[in-house]
Amino acid sequence: MASGLFTAVTPPASGHRHAGRWAAVAALVVAAVALFAVLSRAESGPHFVDLTVTNPTDYDVSISVGGASGSASTLGVAGRHATVVFGQVADQGTTWVFAFAAQGEGGGGLTLARGDLTRAGWRLTVPPSVGELLRSRGAPLPP
């Protein structure tokens, strides 16, 4: 007596069906990983660092920073003979351009590669030439 509850299953003639399924699964995994990488980078936003600045000059120096694009923002003032930490400074990219000023006079600039700042532990020393330039331009010393 034959039962209608069982159906005979015949194996595929070749392994091509399984190979095609594995290729489709692999392609989906690669696409998912790529999408995750793009989305996680987009959601992370800009990278921020804490930048420590030492000012050995006789001036309270105003410091601005920008990238290679030319746009800059003011970090703040590094007091004379002092060290200050500027927190949450936006990453300027591969090139960081610093501008210095005091008492209404320009004190010159400094361009550094991100790699140099990284190796220095995100520490910057205002070059002594900034104080010399300010002095030569007649900038009075702060009280």
C-alpha positions as CSV (number, residue, x, y, z in Angstrom):
1,M,0.0,0.0,0.0
2,A,1.6,3.3,-1.1
3,S,1.1,6.4,0.9
4,G,0.6,9.9,-0.6
5,L,2.4,11.5,2.4
6,F,5.8,10.9,1.0
7,T,7.3,12.6,-2.1
8,A,10.4,11.3,-3.7
9,V,13.2,13.9,-3.8
10,T,15.7,13.7,-6.6
11,P,19.1,15.3,-6.3
12,P,20.1,17.9,-8.8
13,A,21.9,16.7,-11.9
14,S,25.0,18.7,-11.1
15,G,26.4,21.0,-8.3
16,H,25.9,24.2,-10.4
17,R,22.7,25.1,-8.6
18,H,24.6,25.2,-5.2
19,A,27.5,27.1,-6.7
20,G,25.1,29.8,-8.0
21,R,23.5,30.1,-4.6
22,W,26.8,30.4,-2.8
23,A,27.9,33.1,-5.3
24,A,24.7,35.0,-4.6
25,V,25.2,34.7,-0.9
26,A,28.8,35.9,-1.2
27,A,27.7,38.9,-3.3
28,L,25.1,39.8,-0.7
29,V,27.7,39.6,2.1
30,V,30.2,41.8,0.2
31,A,27.5,44.4,-0.5
32,A,26.3,44.4,3.1
33,V,29.9,44.9,4.4
34,A,30.5,47.8,1.9
35,L,27.2,49.5,2.8
36,F,28.1,49.2,6.5
37,A,31.5,50.8,5.9
38,V,30.0,53.7,4.0
39,L,27.2,54.3,6.5
40,S,29.5,54.1,9.6
41,R,31.9,56.6,8.0
42,A,29.1,58.9,7.1
43,E,27.6,58.7,10.6
44,S,30.9,59.3,12.4
45,G,31.1,62.9,11.2
46,P,34.3,64.9,11.5
47,H,37.1,63.7,13.7
48,F,38.1,65.9,16.6
49,V,41.3,66.1,18.6
50,D,42.6,67.9,21.6
51,L,45.5,70.2,20.6
52,T,48.1,71.3,23.2
53,V,49.8,74.6,22.3
54,T,52.9,75.9,24.1
55,N,53.6,79.6,23.6
56,P,57.2,80.6,24.6
57,T,56.8,84.2,23.3
58,D,56.3,87.4,25.3
59,Y,52.9,87.9,23.6
60,D,49.4,86.5,24.2
61,V,49.0,84.9,20.8
62,S,45.7,84.4,19.0
63,I,45.7,81.2,17.0
64,S,43.6,80.3,14.0
65,V,43.7,77.0,12.2
66,G,42.5,75.8,8.8
67,G,43.1,73.2,6.2
68,A,44.4,73.3,2.7
69,S,41.1,74.8,1.4
70,G,41.9,78.1,3.0
71,S,39.0,78.4,5.4
72,A,40.1,78.9,9.0
73,S,38.6,79.2,12.5
74,T,39.9,80.8,15.6
75,L,41.1,78.3,18.2
76,G,41.7,80.9,20.9
77,V,44.5,82.6,22.8
78,A,47.6,81.0,24.1
79,G,48.9,83.2,26.9
80,R,52.5,84.3,27.0
81,H,54.9,81.7,28.4
82,A,52.0,79.3,28.9
83,T,50.6,76.0,27.6
84,V,46.9,75.6,26.8
85,V,44.8,72.7,25.6
86,F,42.2,73.5,22.9
87,G,39.7,70.7,23.1
88,Q,37.6,69.2,20.3
89,V,39.5,70.8,17.4
90,A,38.0,69.6,14.1
91,D,40.4,67.6,11.9
92,Q,41.7,69.9,9.2
93,G,42.7,67.0,6.9
94,T,46.2,66.1,5.8
95,T,47.4,69.8,5.9
96,W,47.0,72.0,8.9
97,V,47.6,75.8,8.5
98,F,48.1,77.9,11.6
99,A,48.0,81.7,11.7
100,F,49.3,83.7,14.7
101,A,48.4,87.3,15.8
102,A,48.7,89.5,18.8
103,Q,48.0,93.2,19.6
104,G,46.4,93.7,16.2
105,E,49.4,92.5,14.3
106,G,49.9,89.4,12.2
107,G,52.5,87.1,13.6
108,G,53.0,84.8,10.6
109,G,51.9,81.3,10.0
110,L,52.9,77.7,10.1
111,T,51.9,74.7,7.9
112,L,52.1,71.2,9.3
113,A,51.1,67.8,8.0
114,R,48.6,65.9,10.1
115,G,51.2,63.1,10.4
116,D,53.7,65.5,12.0
117,L,51.0,66.6,14.6
118,T,50.1,63.0,15.3
119,R,53.8,62.0,15.9
120,A,54.1,65.0,18.2
121,G,51.1,63.8,20.2
122,W,48.9,66.7,19.0
123,R,51.3,69.2,20.5
124,L,52.3,72.5,18.9
125,T,54.9,75.0,20.0
126,V,54.4,78.6,18.7
127,P,57.6,79.3,16.8
128,P,59.9,81.9,18.5
129,S,59.9,83.7,15.1
130,V,56.2,84.7,15.8
131,G,57.4,86.8,18.8
132,E,60.2,88.3,16.7
133,L,57.9,89.2,13.9
134,L,55.4,90.8,16.2
135,R,58.1,92.8,17.9
136,S,59.5,94.0,14.5
137,R,56.0,95.1,13.5
138,G,55.7,97.3,16.6
139,A,53.3,95.1,18.6
140,P,53.4,96.3,22.2
141,L,53.9,93.7,24.9
142,P,50.8,93.0,26.9
143,P,50.6,94.5,30.4
